[in-house]
Amino acid sequence: MRAALIAALVTIAAILPGCSTGASPAKVNAPIGQPLEMAPGQQVSLPDGATLRYLEVAADSRCPPGVQCIRAGDADVAFEFAGSAQVPRRFTINTQAPATTSIGAWQLRLLELAFGDQPSVTVRIDAEQR
């Protein structure tokens, strides 16, 4: 009986680290000039101390994969940007070209938006050309 109880506790302890706590994905350093895939809620740090968080897809009228549509559609992707000493500000980027905006000393380009309930987004962050 005691061995079965210990085995059950070990199994539960092994499973718990993989359980979702509802917390946002971990913050990482953004690779400048390279594609970066982000999950909803994920925040990245920029070299100057600024942060960028992918919030959500605010609106999506894109034609789903495998469906024939008259119009391809587009989507609005919501982000939050905060300079190193600034209050975060929310903004959206539309998937239609050019899907680019300035954020502080950086240029954010939306490269790809996946489909699904919680779609990932692929972006590229470059130093702003002055």
N, C-alpha and C positions, 0 to 999 in steps of 0.2 A: 504494500500500500504506500509506504513512504517513497519507494523508488518511482512509483507512478506519479506521485505528487511532484517530486523533483523534476521528472521528465516533462510534466505539464508546465511547470514554472519556467524551465529552460526554453521550451517551445514558445511560450508567450513572450519571454524576454527577447527571443530572436526575431519575433514578428513585429514587436512594437516600434523599433527604429524605422521600419518601412512604412508605418502608418502615416496618413496625412493629418497634420495638425491644423490645417487651414491657414498656416502662415505663408507669407509671400516667399517666392523663390529667393535664394541668397543673392546679395548684391555682389557684383563682380566689376573688375576694371574693364572699361570699354577698349577694345582693340581699335585704335585710330587708323582709318583708311582701309579697313577690312570689313567684310560682311559679318554681322552679328545677329544671331537668332535670339529673340526674346520671347518669353512666355508672359501671359497677362500677369501683371503685378510685379514683374521683375524690374529691379532697379540696377543701373550701372553707374559707376563713378568715372568721371572724366579727369584727365591729368591736372586740370586747374582747380579741382575740388568741387566742381559742379556735378549734379546728378541728373539722370534721365530715367524716368519710369514709364514703362508701357502700361497704360491703364486698361484699355478695352477697345473693341470695335464699336464705335458710337452709332453707326448706320451702315448698312450693307445691302446694296441692290445688285451685287454681282451675280452673274449667271453661274449656277452651280456646275461642277464638273459632270460631264456625261449628259447634259441637257442642252438642247438647241434653243437659243434665244435670239430674238431680233436685235437686241442690244446687249453688249457685254456687261454694262453696269459699272458701278464704282462703289467704294467704301470710304468712310471717314474713320481714321484710326486716332484714338485719343492718347496723348502722352502728358507727362508732367515734367517740367524742367525747373531746376533751382540752381542758380549761380551759387558760388561758394558762400556768399553773404546775402542771399536774396530769399524772399518768400517764394515757395513753389508756385508756378503758374501753369495752368492747364491750356493745352492747344491741340488742334487736330490737323492731320495731314490727309488729304484725299489721295486715293490710289491713282488718279489720272495724272499723266505726265504733264509737267515735271512735278514729281512728288518730293519736293525739297523745300526746306525752310531753314532759316537761321535761328540758332539758339545760343545766345551769348557769343562766345568766341568760336562757335562751331557751326558746321553745316550738316544738317541731318537729312539723309536721303532714304526714303522708303523704297526698298528693293522688291519685297514680296510679302504678301499677306496670305496665309494658309486659309483653308476652309475648315469649318467645324464649330462646335459650341464654344471652345476656348482657343481660337486660332493663334498660332505663333506668328510673329512678324520678323522679317529680316530687314535690318537697316544697315547703313554705313554712316559713320561719323567722321568727318574730315575737318581739318582746321579751316576756319573761315578765311577766304582770300580777301585781303584788304588792299 
